[in-house]
Amino acid sequence: SLFTVNSRFSGFLLEKISPMGMEMCIKECAKRGSCASLNFHRGRLECELSHSDATANPEGMTSNSEYIYIDRSHIPQVYREKKNNIGFAFFPVQLLPYVHYS
C-alpha cells in the first residue's frame, strides 16, 4: 500500500508546508533527497516532510486519525521523475483568428 492511514511519524521533522494537497506533498518528498517519509493532515492540508522513517525509527510512529503516513520507499517511481506532470490536466488552447467588425 502507498500510505498508512491513521498514522503519524514524529520527531524527525524536515519541513512543514501548508496549504498543500496530498499529491503535491508526495511530489515534494520525492524530489528532495533528504526526505525519507511524510505525514499528510487531510483536514488542514498540511504536509510534514521527515528526514527519517518508521523503519529506521519505529518509536516515532503513533496512531492519529487525522494523518496519513507515507514512506519514501512506497512512493511510485513516476513521482520521482523530473519530467512528469501527473495530476495536472493539460488542455491545449486553440487560438482563433482575430476578427474585427466595423
Backbone as a chain_set.jsonl record, in Angstrom:
{"seq": "SLFTVNSRFSGFLLEKISPMGMEMCIKECAKRGSCASLNFHRGRLECELSHSDATANPEGMTSNSEYIYIDRSHIPQVYREKKNNIGFAFFPVQLLPYVHYS", "coords": {"N": [[0.84, -1.189, 0.0], [0.438, 2.253, -0.709], [0.154, 4.244, 1.271], [-0.187, 4.698, 4.878], [-2.957, 4.862, 6.716], [-4.375, 6.832, 9.393], [-2.083, 7.232, 10.91], [0.935, 8.681, 12.17], [4.208, 9.879, 11.801], [6.596, 10.99, 13.995], [9.001, 13.408, 15.291], [11.214, 13.797, 13.627], [11.238, 16.028, 11.962], [11.602, 17.652, 8.915], [10.564, 19.651, 7.27], [7.595, 21.659, 7.317], [4.782, 22.18, 5.355], [2.179, 24.223, 4.278], [-0.783, 25.661, 2.903], [-1.189, 22.499, 1.261], [-1.893, 20.015, -1.117], [-2.339, 16.401, -1.012], [-1.138, 14.956, -3.159], [0.728, 16.787, -4.175], [2.311, 17.005, -1.933], [3.429, 14.457, -1.799], [4.937, 14.565, -4.158], [6.695, 16.607, -3.459], [8.216, 15.437, -1.423], [9.34, 13.348, -2.905], [11.053, 14.677, -4.684], [13.045, 15.656, -3.097], [16.086, 14.715, -1.867], [16.706, 14.457, 0.826], [14.376, 13.811, 2.11], [12.763, 11.313, 3.833], [10.331, 10.309, 4.548], [6.792, 11.103, 4.842], [4.113, 12.931, 6.394], [0.661, 13.5, 6.084], [-1.825, 15.785, 6.75], [-5.124, 15.622, 6.431], [-7.336, 17.331, 6.977], [-6.263, 19.91, 7.455], [-4.764, 20.303, 5.227], [-1.974, 19.899, 5.326], [1.433, 19.32, 4.995], [3.983, 17.324, 6.143], [7.326, 16.873, 6.035], [9.799, 14.443, 6.608], [13.088, 13.609, 7.833], [13.664, 11.032, 8.433], [12.367, 7.646, 8.83], [9.704, 5.229, 9.559], [10.784, 2.701, 9.557], [13.51, 2.933, 10.19], [13.267, 4.264, 12.618], [11.14, 3.135, 14.544], [9.904, 3.92, 16.909], [8.95, 6.428, 16.487], [6.462, 6.284, 15.299], [3.035, 6.897, 15.634], [-0.419, 6.501, 16.52], [-2.868, 8.267, 14.85], [-5.767, 9.638, 13.889], [-6.108, 11.733, 12.126], [-4.09, 11.886, 10.299], [-2.099, 10.766, 7.47], [0.428, 8.526, 6.739], [3.351, 8.223, 4.766], [5.921, 6.328, 3.508], [9.013, 6.977, 1.96], [10.035, 4.936, 0.329], [7.773, 3.744, -0.621], [6.722, 5.44, -2.451], [5.638, 5.754, -5.719], [7.671, 5.295, -8.661], [7.129, 7.073, -10.766], [6.54, 9.505, -9.583], [8.982, 10.409, -8.873], [10.305, 11.109, -11.121], [11.601, 13.764, -12.937], [10.45, 14.971, -15.173], [7.747, 14.461, -15.261], [4.2, 15.093, -15.258], [2.112, 14.296, -13.667], [-1.137, 14.336, -12.412], [-1.75, 16.865, -13.181], [-3.862, 18.531, -15.326], [-3.711, 19.032, -18.749], [-4.799, 21.256, -21.023], [-4.989, 21.891, -24.299], [-5.034, 25.02, -25.9], [-6.962, 26.415, -28.37], [-6.146, 28.78, -30.664], [-7.986, 31.368, -31.935], [-8.554, 33.143, -35.004], [-8.17, 36.67, -35.075], [-10.901, 38.714, -35.427], [-12.126, 41.616, -36.708], [-14.862, 43.631, -36.398], [-16.487, 46.231, -38.076]], "CA": [[0.0, 0.0, 0.0], [1.182, 3.509, -0.815], [0.144, 5.0, 2.52], [-0.722, 4.12, 6.102], [-3.921, 5.813, 7.267], [-4.479, 6.939, 10.854], [-0.742, 7.122, 11.48], [1.811, 9.845, 12.042], [5.594, 9.667, 12.207], [7.012, 12.227, 14.662], [10.321, 13.559, 15.875], [12.298, 13.966, 12.656], [10.674, 16.98, 11.009], [12.479, 18.359, 7.987], [9.84, 20.875, 6.91], [6.132, 21.614, 7.311], [4.3, 23.032, 4.28], [0.733, 24.316, 4.301], [-1.597, 24.513, 2.496], [-0.677, 21.684, 0.162], [-2.633, 18.773, -1.317], [-1.572, 15.186, -0.771], [-0.309, 14.598, -4.309], [1.865, 17.714, -4.213], [3.153, 16.64, -0.795], [4.183, 13.272, -2.242], [5.927, 15.037, -5.139], [7.697, 17.405, -2.747], [9.121, 14.485, -0.772], [10.042, 12.584, -3.937], [12.111, 15.462, -5.34], [14.083, 16.013, -2.12], [16.873, 13.565, -1.434], [16.752, 14.379, 2.29], [13.068, 13.402, 2.628], [12.656, 9.862, 3.975], [8.917, 9.967, 4.713], [5.938, 12.269, 5.007], [2.793, 12.848, 7.013], [-0.267, 14.441, 5.48], [-3.017, 16.066, 7.54], [-6.174, 15.853, 5.438], [-8.197, 18.455, 7.345], [-5.544, 21.189, 7.353], [-3.939, 20.283, 4.009], [-0.639, 20.166, 5.852], [2.435, 18.343, 4.577], [5.162, 17.273, 7.016], [8.404, 16.069, 5.467], [10.699, 13.954, 7.658], [14.384, 13.119, 7.371], [13.78, 9.631, 8.836], [11.127, 6.914, 8.573], [9.275, 4.283, 10.591], [11.653, 1.52, 9.543], [14.719, 3.289, 10.935], [12.903, 4.735, 13.959], [9.745, 2.735, 14.784], [9.351, 4.619, 18.072], [8.342, 7.669, 16.022], [5.11, 6.06, 14.774], [1.924, 6.997, 16.571], [-1.743, 6.401, 15.934], [-3.513, 9.572, 14.79], [-6.793, 9.501, 12.849], [-6.116, 12.885, 11.218], [-2.911, 11.853, 9.429], [-1.706, 9.668, 6.591], [1.886, 8.407, 6.699], [3.882, 7.604, 3.553], [7.356, 6.077, 3.5], [9.571, 7.298, 0.635], [10.213, 3.706, -0.46], [6.478, 3.368, -1.183], [6.324, 6.419, -3.462], [5.885, 5.201, -7.059], [8.769, 5.876, -9.422], [6.686, 8.176, -11.635], [6.583, 10.752, -8.821], [10.386, 10.796, -8.711], [10.825, 11.555, -12.405], [11.532, 15.225, -13.008], [9.701, 15.478, -16.316], [6.343, 14.06, -15.276], [3.203, 16.084, -14.854], [0.984, 13.53, -13.142], [-2.025, 15.108, -11.571], [-2.06, 18.148, -13.777], [-4.555, 18.407, -16.602], [-3.215, 19.959, -19.76], [-5.809, 21.471, -22.042], [-4.469, 22.774, -25.34], [-5.913, 26.134, -26.229], [-6.982, 26.715, -29.793], [-6.166, 30.23, -30.901], [-8.87, 31.743, -33.038], [-8.096, 34.365, -35.664], [-8.789, 37.915, -34.62], [-11.825, 39.272, -36.416], [-12.555, 42.956, -36.309], [-16.101, 44.047, -37.053], [-16.629, 47.686, -38.025]], "C": [[0.881, 1.247, 0.0], [1.259, 4.214, 0.528], [-0.463, 4.219, 3.673], [-1.649, 5.159, 6.716], [-3.904, 5.761, 8.788], [-3.131, 6.783, 11.553], [0.052, 8.39, 11.223], [3.196, 9.469, 12.563], [6.122, 10.989, 12.76], [8.468, 12.206, 15.087], [11.463, 13.83, 14.924], [11.885, 14.944, 11.557], [11.753, 17.706, 10.213], [11.854, 19.705, 7.625], [8.347, 20.615, 6.95], [5.643, 22.624, 6.279], [2.769, 23.027, 4.291], [0.305, 25.632, 3.66], [-0.975, 23.798, 1.295], [-1.505, 20.403, 0.092], [-1.726, 17.565, -1.17], [-0.657, 14.827, -1.934], [0.912, 15.508, -4.422], [2.831, 17.418, -3.069], [4.033, 15.439, -1.154], [5.282, 13.687, -3.216], [7.051, 15.817, -4.469], [8.702, 16.494, -2.054], [9.969, 13.756, -1.81], [11.197, 13.364, -4.558], [13.237, 15.865, -4.398], [14.806, 14.759, -1.637], [16.893, 13.379, 0.069], [15.432, 13.939, 2.91], [12.966, 11.879, 2.636], [11.205, 9.401, 4.114], [8.111, 11.25, 4.844], [4.675, 11.914, 5.77], [1.926, 13.858, 6.289], [-1.503, 14.552, 6.36], [-4.117, 16.473, 6.572], [-7.012, 17.087, 5.73], [-7.548, 19.813, 7.145], [-4.744, 21.328, 6.063], [-2.5, 20.638, 4.366], [0.285, 18.997, 5.528], [3.632, 18.435, 5.523], [6.186, 16.335, 6.395], [9.366, 15.694, 6.585], [12.009, 13.454, 7.067], [14.679, 11.705, 7.875], [12.454, 8.946, 8.537], [10.848, 5.892, 9.672], [10.123, 3.021, 10.633], [12.9, 1.777, 10.381], [14.421, 3.656, 12.385], [11.439, 4.405, 14.266], [9.094, 3.43, 15.976], [8.681, 5.934, 17.692], [6.916, 7.52, 15.512], [4.08, 6.125, 15.89], [0.616, 6.857, 15.811], [-2.396, 7.777, 15.994], [-4.473, 9.563, 13.606], [-6.799, 10.644, 11.838], [-5.0, 12.853, 10.183], [-2.835, 10.611, 8.557], [-0.184, 9.684, 6.555], [2.298, 7.71, 5.407], [5.398, 7.523, 3.653], [7.87, 6.348, 2.078], [9.712, 6.06, -0.253], [8.904, 3.236, -1.09], [5.968, 4.366, -2.226], [6.642, 5.849, -4.845], [6.952, 5.988, -7.818], [8.34, 7.079, -10.257], [6.702, 9.515, -10.905], [8.011, 11.273, -8.676], [11.004, 11.298, -10.011], [10.578, 13.043, -12.559], [10.626, 15.74, -14.119], [8.224, 15.125, -16.297], [5.437, 15.211, -14.881], [1.942, 15.381, -14.37], [0.146, 14.423, -12.237], [-2.409, 16.46, -12.14], [-2.717, 17.925, -15.132], [-3.996, 19.45, -17.559], [-4.261, 20.055, -20.86], [-5.24, 22.402, -23.104], [-5.505, 23.839, -25.686], [-5.822, 26.393, -27.724], [-7.075, 28.22, -29.967], [-7.012, 30.51, -32.133], [-8.349, 33.017, -33.694], [-8.867, 35.572, -35.154], [-9.652, 38.459, -35.74], [-12.285, 40.617, -35.892], [-13.803, 43.321, -37.119], [-16.225, 45.567, -36.944], [-18.078, 48.105, -38.037]], "O": [[1.935, 1.278, 0.634], [2.315, 4.731, 0.894], [-1.154, 3.219, 3.477], [-1.199, 6.207, 7.18], [-3.475, 4.775, 9.388], [-3.06, 6.26, 12.665], [-0.127, 9.074, 10.215], [3.34, 8.836, 13.609], [6.097, 12.002, 12.061], [9.085, 11.15, 15.225], [12.585, 14.072, 15.37], [12.149, 14.717, 10.376], [12.681, 18.29, 10.771], [12.508, 20.747, 7.664], [7.883, 19.512, 6.66], [6.038, 23.79, 6.316], [2.142, 21.968, 4.309], [0.98, 26.642, 3.859], [-0.332, 24.409, 0.442], [-1.784, 19.78, 1.117], [-0.501, 17.684, -1.199], [0.488, 14.432, -1.715], [2.008, 15.042, -4.733], [4.042, 17.566, -3.228], [5.226, 15.414, -0.85], [6.418, 13.222, -3.117], [8.214, 15.707, -4.858], [9.906, 16.75, -2.095], [11.17, 13.569, -1.618], [12.215, 12.774, -4.92], [14.271, 16.361, -4.844], [14.192, 13.857, -1.066], [17.078, 12.26, 0.549], [15.37, 13.713, 4.119], [13.068, 11.233, 1.594], [10.886, 8.245, 3.833], [8.67, 12.342, 4.944], [4.232, 10.766, 5.789], [2.388, 14.939, 5.924], [-2.147, 13.553, 6.679], [-4.052, 17.541, 5.963], [-7.363, 17.82, 4.806], [-8.205, 20.762, 6.715], [-4.116, 22.361, 5.831], [-1.898, 21.545, 3.791], [-0.05, 17.837, 5.763], [4.223, 19.503, 5.682], [5.934, 15.139, 6.249], [9.711, 16.533, 7.417], [12.043, 12.942, 5.948], [15.809, 11.229, 7.762], [11.521, 9.582, 8.049], [11.647, 5.714, 10.592], [10.166, 2.343, 11.659], [13.298, 0.935, 11.187], [15.228, 3.39, 13.276], [10.589, 5.296, 14.249], [7.868, 3.52, 16.047], [7.925, 6.496, 18.486], [6.227, 8.519, 15.311], [4.229, 5.501, 16.941], [0.562, 7.073, 14.6], [-2.471, 8.386, 17.061], [-4.045, 9.489, 12.454], [-7.436, 10.529, 10.791], [-4.961, 13.696, 9.287], [-3.416, 9.567, 8.857], [0.425, 10.737, 6.364], [1.677, 6.729, 4.997], [6.073, 8.532, 3.858], [7.215, 5.978, 1.104], [9.522, 6.146, -1.466], [8.925, 2.412, -2.004], [4.907, 4.162, -2.816], [7.79, 5.499, -5.117], [7.105, 7.195, -7.63], [9.122, 8.013, -10.433], [6.861, 10.557, -11.54], [8.217, 12.451, -8.387], [12.104, 11.851, -10.005], [9.467, 13.522, -12.333], [10.089, 16.842, -14.011], [7.508, 15.463, -17.24], [5.867, 16.176, -14.249], [0.829, 15.834, -14.642], [0.671, 15.165, -11.406], [-3.307, 17.122, -11.621], [-2.183, 17.211, -15.981], [-3.835, 20.615, -17.198], [-4.568, 19.074, -21.536], [-5.029, 23.584, -22.835], [-6.703, 23.565, -25.75], [-4.733, 26.569, -28.271], [-8.002, 28.852, -29.459], [-6.784, 29.966, -33.214], [-7.771, 33.873, -33.024], [-10.056, 35.494, -34.846], [-9.188, 38.643, -36.865], [-12.772, 40.73, -34.768], [-13.793, 43.318, -38.35], [-16.086, 46.128, -35.857], [-18.376, 49.299, -37.999]]}, "num_chains": 1, "name": "protein.A"}
